[in-house]
Amino acid sequence: MIRRAVWRTSRRRLEIGRRPLVMGILNVTPDSFSDGGRFVAAGEQLASEKTWADAVNVALQMQSAGADLIDIGGESTRPYSDPVDAETEERRVVPVIERLASQLTIPISIDTSKASVARAAMHAGAEIINDVTGLEGDSMMPAVAVETSAGVCVMHMRGNPQTMQDDPSYDDVVEEIEQYLLARRQACLDAGIDAERICLDPGIGFGKTHEHNLTLLTATQRFASHGTPILMGHSRKGFIKKLLQSKQRLSGDGYDPMAGTLGVSLAVAAAGAHVIRVHDVAETTQALDLFEAAGGLDGRVAGR
């Protein structure tokens, strides 16, 4: 069952009940692993007025489909991706946030590890900073979070996107990541970030093997037990295809990343995740509707 929690953004108080919030993913990049190139063409650096408008329309569609938040990123963090400078990242995301801020009724999250980009995004209308480095990659990030009263999502990553999949290893992956997240929560509190503004993310796919990812997913309830919202970001990641291949469920080009993602989404929802970050918002919210109606979020089993 979903544990009740509160996540404060710079402008509102999000109350999380027994159903998780759905965070829609909007990547304004040429190279993100699932939806890169949709709004910035491969080989190019910046979006255009048309592609900004396309991104805005997709975000509005996500809201209509039931998204509770929209997470906007301007730099790919897929394994072995190339980093971009702060100016390029800012020029990708800020125009989209500015256009959406007056049209969305749900919060915007900026997916960045650069303090200058986070500050610009917050001034443009974002309310949450989602940092894959756990607010450690840029020494100024905690100060920006305090200055802007941002909600923050603090993620675990082993290494960086260029190195994180080079033979990641742990003695106890759940224990080590749990202790890291609790330490980062304390660091945020010490920096002056209010407890209700903090969300934690174990970082599925960021410096983990396929086996690590599955182990972390089975520990969702443990991660969610510390009184701080927990976000699970498993959408369309490689371990899903790997698992289906191992079960010989795939043939030819029959792989559908959405199907596997939905299965994981329902499992972590039942286990207590507070926020689910996904590409396929409409399908996820519909699946949650039926899962909830059938008793999946409160332990009831639908009768025959």
N, C-alpha and C positions, 0 to 999 in steps of 0.2 A: 504494500500500500504506500502511496505517496505520502511522505511526511510533510506536514505543514511547515512552511517557511516563508520568509519575507526577503525580497531582494530590492533594495532601493537604488534607483537611478538618480541622475542629477535633477529629474523633474517629477518623479512619481514613485509610488510604492507598489511593487508587484507582489501580490499575495498568491502564494502557490498552495493549492489544496491537494487533493489526492490525485489530480491529473497533472502531468508535467506540462510546462510551457514548451511551445514549439518555436524554435529559432530558425528562420529561413536564411539560407546562405546565398549571398550575392557577391560574386567575385568579379571585380572590374580589372581583370588581368588577361594577358595573352596565354598564360601557361599554367593556371591552376589545374590540378590533376583531373577533375571531373568536368568542370564547366568553363575552363579557361578558353579564351578566344571568342566568347560569346559577345562581349562588349568592347574588347580590344583585340584586334586581329593578330594572329600569330606573326611574329617578326616585327610588330609595331610596338610603340611605347605608350601612346596616349589614346584615349577615347576621343570621339568627335561629338558634336552636338546631337547627331542622330543616335549614336550608340548610348550617349547619356540618357536620351529620351527613352530608348529601348530598355535600359536598366531600370529607369523609374517605373515604366509600365510593368515590368516583371515584379518589382517590389510591391506595387499596388495589387497585382494579381495574387501574390503571396498573402497579403493582408486579407483580401477577400476570401481566400481559401482557408483562412483560420490561423495564420501565423500570429504569434504573440509578440515576436521581436524579429527584426531584420538585422543580420550581421553582414557588414559591407567591408570587403578587403581589397587592397590594391597591390599586394605583393604575394606571389605564390609561396607557400611553405611546404609544397610537396617534396618528397625526397629528391635531393640533388638539384633542386631548382636554383636558378641564378638570383641573387639578391638585387634589389633596385635601390636607388638613392631616395632620400626622403622627399626631395622635390618632385620626382616622378610619381612616387606613391601618392603624395598629396594632390597632385594635379589629376590623378585618376579618380580619387574618391570624393574630394570635397565638392565638386560640382554636382555629383549625384546626391550627396547628403543635403546640400542646400536646396535642391529641387524637391526632395522628399520631405524635408522637415515640416513644410507647411501643408503637405497632403496626407501623410500618414497619421493615424491616431495611435499607433503602437510605437514603442521605443526603437531607436536605431543604435546599433552597436558598431563600433569601429574596430576592425580586426587588424591590429598593428602592434609592433614592438618598438616603434620609434616615438619618443615623447613629443617631438615637434608635429608629427602627423596626428597624434592623438589630440593635442591641443587644438590644432586647426579644425579637426573633425568635430570636436566638442563645441567649438565656437560656431560651426556651421549648422549644428542641430543634433549631433549624436548625444547619447545619454550614458553609454556604457563603453568602457575600454576592455577589449578582449585581447589579451597579450599572451602569445604562445611561449614567451620566455618567463612567464610567472612574475612579471614586473622587475626582472633582473637584467634584461638585455640592454636597457638604457637607464643609467643612474638617475635620470630626471623624471622617469615615469611615475614613481610614487608621488612626487611633488605635483605633477600635472593632475593626477587623480584627486589629490586633496584640493588643489586650486579650483578645479572645475566641479567638485562634488560628484564625480563620476561613479557609477557602479563599475565594478571591475570583475573580470573573469581571469583567474590565476591558473595557468595551465602548467603541467609538467612536460618537459621535453629533455631527453638525454642528448646533449650536444647541440647541434643546429641543423637546419634542413640539409646542409651540404655534407654533414657527417653522421647524422642520427641513425642511419640504417647500416652503418659500417659495424656489423657484428655487435649489436646491443646485448648486454648481459646484466643480470641481477642475481643476487643470492636469493632474495625473496621479493619478487616484483611488486606484490601488493603492499607489503610492509614498508618497503623503501619509498614507494610513491606516496603512500598515506602519510608517512612521517615528513616527506618533503612538503606536501600540501599544507600540513598543519604548521610547519615551520614558516612557510610563506604567508599563511594567514596571520601568524603572529607578527611577522615582519611588516605586513600591511597595517595591522593595528598599531604597531610601534611608530609607523610613519604618519599616523593620524587619519587613516582611512577607517571610517565607521564600520563596525562589524556587520551591520545589515546591508552594506554596499558590496560585500565580498561574495563571490561565487568561485567554486573550485572545480578543476577539470583534470582528470588523470591523464589526458593526452593520448587517447587511442591512436596508434599509428605513428606516434612521434618518438622514435628511438625505442621501438618495441618490435619483437618478432610476432608472427601470427599467433604463436602460442601465448606470448605475453598478453596480447590483446584479448584473447578469449578468457584468460585468467582474470584480467582486470574487469571484464564485463560481468563475470560471475561474482565479483566482489562489489557490485554496485551498492547493495544494501549496506555493506560495511562503510563505504565511502560516504554514503548519505546519512550516516548515523551520528555525525559530529555537530549537528546544529547549524551547519552552513550549507546553502544550496549547492548541489553538485550538478555539473553539466556533463553530458556524454556526447562526444562528437565522433560517431562511428560511420557516418553516412558515406556509402559507396567506396569504402576503403578496401584495400587489396586482400585483407584477411577473409573477407566475405567470399570472394571468388575462390580463394585458396581452399576454404572449407568445403564449398560446393564441389570443387574439383575432386577433393579427397573422397567425397561420397559418391563420385561418379554421377552427379546430377546434371552435368553439363555435356552438351554435344554440339559440335560445330560452333556456330556463332550464337548459340542459344542463351548466353549469359545475360541476365537482366539485373543490374546492380540494385535496382529499386526493390526487388522482391526480397533479397537477402537483408537489405537495410531495414525494411519494414519488420521482418522477423526479430531483428536485434532491438529495434525501437520498442516493440511491445514487451520484450523481455526486460529491458532496463526500466521501462515505465512501471511494470509490475513490481520490480525490485526496489523502487524508491527514488529513481532519478528525478530531479526537479526540473531540468531543462534538457531538451533533446534538440541537437543542432543538425539540420537535415537540408538536403537539396530539394527533395520532393515533398513540398508542404501539403498540397491538396491530398495526396495519397496517405500521408502520415496522419493528418487530422481525421480523415475518414476512417482509417484503421483504428485510431484511438476511440472514435465515437462508438464503433461496434464493439471494440474490446471492453470499453467501459460498460456499455449496455448489457453485455454478456457476463458481467461480473469479474472481468479480468483485473480490475484495479482494486477490488476489495476481497478477493479470495473466493468469491462464489463461482460455481461451475455451472455453465448452462446445461439445462436438462435436455434430454432427447425428445 
